[in-house]
């Protein structure tokens, strides 16, 4: 669906990803595709710490509200580079 909720039910709901699947695609799977999974893609000792802090738990709000999430902090390589 688009941000207005159209079309009802989505374009191809049988092909929809869960939030967990989408997050994995943009993190660990992307690192693997770039052959960088030893240093990127997850928060583990020895890996770069690139992540964001948001104003809401995206797993606790309706999917339609995720687009209204505000980024409060951005961390790159374990260092805060943005704070709202």
N, CA, C and O of each residue as an XYZ file, in Angstrom:
336
protein
N       0.833     -1.189      0.000
C       0.000      0.000      0.000
C       0.873      1.246      0.000
O       2.025      1.222      0.433
N       0.297      2.329     -0.494
C       1.001      3.596     -0.417
C       0.709      4.260      0.935
O       0.002      3.691      1.768
N       1.244      5.440      1.146
C       1.085      6.115      2.441
C      -0.378      6.464      2.742
O      -0.729      6.693      3.899
N      -1.221      6.508      1.726
C      -2.643      6.795      1.931
C      -3.455      5.524      2.161
O      -4.668      5.591      2.360
N      -2.788      4.355      2.135
C      -3.473      3.094      2.382
C      -4.110      2.478      1.149
O      -4.929      1.566      1.263
N      -3.742      2.966     -0.023
C      -4.315      2.436     -1.267
C      -3.321      1.509     -1.960
O      -2.112      1.712     -1.845
N      -3.788      0.533     -2.653
C      -5.159      0.041     -2.676
C      -5.460     -0.755     -1.411
O      -4.537     -1.268     -0.779
N      -6.729     -0.869     -1.027
C      -7.075     -1.652      0.161
C      -6.516     -3.076      0.058
O      -6.697     -3.748     -0.958
N      -5.856     -3.514      1.084
C      -5.276     -4.859      1.086
C      -3.905     -4.945      0.452
O      -3.238     -5.973      0.570
N      -3.459     -3.873     -0.230
C      -2.144     -3.875     -0.870
C      -2.205     -4.379     -2.300
O      -3.240     -4.869     -2.751
N      -1.098     -4.259     -3.008
C      -1.039     -4.677     -4.416
C      -1.065     -6.193     -4.535
O      -1.908     -6.742     -5.244
N      -0.179     -6.854     -3.872
C      -0.105     -8.318     -3.880
C       0.147     -8.769     -2.439
O       1.279     -9.100     -2.087
N      -0.888     -8.786     -1.609
C      -0.692     -9.080     -0.189
C      -0.005    -10.413      0.067
O       0.655    -10.574      1.094
N      -0.146    -11.368     -0.839
C       0.506    -12.669     -0.655
C       2.024    -12.562     -0.795
O       2.743    -13.491     -0.429
N       2.519    -11.436     -1.322
C       3.954    -11.235     -1.482
C       4.528    -10.284     -0.432
O       5.715     -9.958     -0.471
N       3.701     -9.845      0.492
C       4.149     -8.880      1.494
C       5.188     -9.491      2.428
O       5.134    -10.678      2.749
N       6.128     -8.664      2.855
C       7.129     -9.072      3.843
C       6.660     -8.653      5.222
O       5.915     -7.685      5.373
N       7.103     -9.387      6.216
C       6.901     -8.947      7.592
C       7.941     -7.869      7.887
O       8.901     -7.705      7.135
N       7.750     -7.146      8.965
C       8.731     -6.140      9.363
C      10.078     -6.798      9.646
O      11.120     -6.250      9.288
N      10.065     -7.952     10.276
C      11.309     -8.672     10.566
C      12.031     -9.043      9.274
O      13.250     -8.896      9.181
N      11.290     -9.522      8.279
C      11.902     -9.876      6.992
C      12.489     -8.648      6.301
O      13.590     -8.713      5.754
N      11.765     -7.534      6.322
C      12.250     -6.311      5.684
C      13.510     -5.795      6.375
O      14.463     -5.392      5.709
N      13.517     -5.807      7.704
C      14.691     -5.357      8.449
C      15.906     -6.220      8.119
O      17.006     -5.701      7.930
N      15.710     -7.510      8.052
C      16.812     -8.413      7.705
C      17.329     -8.141      6.288
O      18.536     -8.186      6.051
N      16.424     -7.862      5.351
C      16.842     -7.565      3.971
C      17.747     -6.337      3.903
O      18.698     -6.307      3.122
N      17.453     -5.329      4.718
C      18.220     -4.086      4.683
C      19.460     -4.123      5.570
O      20.258     -3.185      5.546
N      19.638     -5.185      6.350
C      20.783     -5.254      7.260
C      21.672     -6.442      6.911
O      22.587     -6.312      6.098
N      21.418     -7.570      7.503
C      22.284     -8.734      7.331
C      22.323     -9.233      5.893
O      23.397     -9.555      5.385
N      21.175     -9.305      5.227
C      21.166     -9.788      3.845
C      21.915     -8.833      2.915
O      22.609     -9.279      2.001
N      21.782     -7.522      3.139
C      22.520     -6.547      2.324
C      24.022     -6.691      2.544
O      24.800     -6.604      1.594
N      24.432     -6.910      3.790
C      25.857     -7.113      4.080
C      26.373     -8.375      3.394
O      27.474     -8.380      2.844
N      25.586     -9.431      3.426
C      25.988    -10.678      2.750
C      26.109    -10.476      1.249
O      27.045    -10.983      0.630
N      25.180     -9.746      0.658
C      25.223     -9.499     -0.787
C      26.491     -8.746     -1.181
O      26.996     -8.912     -2.291
N      27.001     -7.923     -0.274
C      28.226     -7.158     -0.527
C      29.471     -7.879     -0.009
O      30.566     -7.318     -0.030
N      29.307     -9.114      0.453
C      30.411     -9.899      1.033
C      31.069     -9.149      2.197
O      32.288     -9.182      2.362
N      30.242     -8.476      2.997
C      30.728     -7.684      4.128
C      30.132     -8.150      5.454
O      30.199     -7.430      6.450
N      29.548     -9.350      5.476
C      28.838     -9.808      6.673
C      29.735     -9.981      7.892
O      29.229    -10.094      9.008
N      31.052    -10.004      7.707
C      31.954    -10.121      8.859
C      32.132     -8.793      9.582
O      32.579     -8.764     10.728
N      31.781     -7.682      8.912
C      31.946     -6.376      9.554
C      30.667     -5.543      9.586
O      30.600     -4.550     10.312
N      29.653     -5.928      8.813
C      28.404     -5.156      8.718
C      27.188     -6.060      8.882
O      27.302     -7.286      8.847
N      26.043     -5.449      9.059
C      24.786     -6.179      8.972
C      24.131     -6.560     10.278
O      22.943     -6.879     10.299
N      24.875     -6.536     11.371
C      24.299     -6.863     12.682
C      25.134     -6.191     13.757
O      26.286     -5.824     13.528
N      24.545     -6.035     14.921
C      25.260     -5.427     16.047
C      25.912     -6.534     16.862
O      25.259     -7.208     17.657
N      27.214     -6.709     16.649
C      27.989     -7.739     17.335
C      29.375     -7.188     17.623
O      29.842     -6.294     16.917
N      30.045     -7.709     18.657
C      31.416     -7.272     18.929
C      32.303     -7.457     17.695
O      32.270     -8.500     17.042
N      33.093     -6.427     17.387
C      34.002     -6.482     16.254
C      33.422     -5.965     14.954
O      34.154     -5.786     13.980
N      32.112     -5.721     14.920
C      31.485     -5.183     13.712
C      31.257     -3.685     13.880
O      31.208     -3.164     14.994
N      31.118     -3.005     12.734
C      30.782     -1.595     12.778
C      29.415     -1.449     13.441
O      28.542     -2.298     13.263
N      29.236     -0.401     14.186
C      27.949     -0.162     14.841
C      27.254      0.993     14.123
O      27.362      2.146     14.541
N      26.549      0.682     13.052
C      25.759      1.658     12.310
C      24.290      1.373     12.605
O      23.787      0.298     12.279
N      23.603      2.329     13.219
C      22.196      2.114     13.565
C      21.521      3.446     13.835
O      22.176      4.483     13.941
N      20.197      3.402     13.945
C      19.418      4.584     14.294
C      18.632      4.314     15.572
O      18.356      3.167     15.923
N      18.281      5.395     16.254
C      17.386      5.353     17.413
C      16.145      6.141     16.990
O      16.252      7.269     16.509
N      14.972      5.539     17.174
C      13.728      6.179     16.744
C      12.833      6.518     17.933
O      13.076      6.091     19.061
N      11.800      7.290     17.651
C      10.883      7.724     18.705
C       9.822      6.691     19.044
O       9.053      6.886     19.985
N       9.765      5.595     18.294
C       8.780      4.562     18.600
C       9.326      3.195     18.226
O      10.214      3.071     17.383
N       8.786      2.188     18.861
C       9.140      0.801     18.562
C       8.333      0.384     17.342
O       7.117      0.214     17.430
N       8.996      0.217     16.211
C       8.290     -0.098     14.973
C       7.597     -1.454     15.010
O       6.717     -1.721     14.192
N       7.985     -2.312     15.950
C       7.323     -3.606     16.098
C       6.055     -3.498     16.953
O       5.287     -4.455     17.048
N       5.837     -2.331     17.575
C       4.700     -2.163     18.478
C       3.611     -1.259     17.910
O       2.575     -1.073     18.548
N       3.828     -0.693     16.721
C       2.834      0.200     16.128
C       2.261     -0.445     14.866
O       2.894     -1.324     14.281
N       1.075     -0.019     14.444
C       0.525     -0.542     13.188
C       1.458     -0.215     12.018
O       2.128      0.817     12.021
N       1.492     -1.092     11.033
C       2.373     -0.898      9.871
C       2.153      0.466      9.219
O       3.107      1.082      8.744
N       0.922      0.940      9.190
C       0.622      2.231      8.563
C       1.285      3.400      9.283
O       1.441      4.471      8.697
N       1.678      3.214     10.547
C       2.298      4.293     11.321
C       3.820      4.297     11.239
O       4.448      5.248     11.703
N       4.422      3.278     10.672
C       5.886      3.206     10.610
C       6.462      4.381      9.829
O       7.519      4.901     10.187
N       5.785      4.803      8.776
C       6.264      5.927      7.972
C       6.277      7.250      8.712
O       6.860      8.220      8.227
N       5.651      7.311      9.867
C       5.620      8.533     10.670
C       6.662      8.500     11.783
O       6.653      9.353     12.670
N       7.548      7.530     11.737
C       8.605      7.398     12.736
C       9.623      8.521     12.565
O       9.971      8.885     11.441
N      10.093      9.063     13.672
C      11.120     10.100     13.656
C      12.441      9.507     14.114
O      12.499      8.808     15.126
N      13.497      9.785     13.371
C      14.839      9.360     13.772
C      15.353     10.356     14.804
O      15.409     11.557     14.541
N      15.728      9.856     15.979
C      16.237     10.702     17.053
C      17.760     10.766     17.062
O      18.345     11.797     17.397
N      18.397      9.657     16.690
C      19.859      9.601     16.653
C      20.296      8.697     15.507
O      19.603      7.746     15.145
N      21.465      9.016     14.941
C      22.109      8.161     13.948
C      23.525      7.892     14.429
O      24.251      8.814     14.800
N      23.911      6.624     14.419
C      25.241      6.192     14.845
C      25.938      5.520     13.667
O      25.347      4.675     12.995
N      27.174      5.888     13.419
C      27.972      5.303     12.341
C      29.322      4.905     12.921
O      30.019      5.730     13.511
N      29.683      3.656     12.755
C      30.956      3.174     13.287
C      31.057      3.312     14.797
O      32.146      3.483     15.344
N      29.905      3.235     15.469
C      29.898      3.332     16.924
C      29.956      4.752     17.460
O      30.080      4.953     18.668
N      29.867      5.749     16.571
C      29.907      7.157     16.996
C      28.610      7.843     16.593
O      28.115      7.670     15.479
N      28.074      8.620     17.518
C      26.846      9.351     17.202
C      27.181     10.498     16.251
O      28.029     11.340     16.547
N      26.501     10.515     15.103
C      26.749     11.555     14.105
C      25.550     12.486     13.939
O      25.644     13.506     13.255
N      24.418     12.135     14.566
C      23.235     12.981     14.498
C      22.425     12.774     15.755
O      22.263     11.649     16.227
N      21.917     13.871     16.296
C      20.983     13.812     17.421
C      19.969     14.922     17.237
O      20.330     16.065     16.958
N      18.712     14.585     17.391
C      17.641     15.574     17.233
C      17.430     16.297     18.532
O      16.571     17.174     18.617
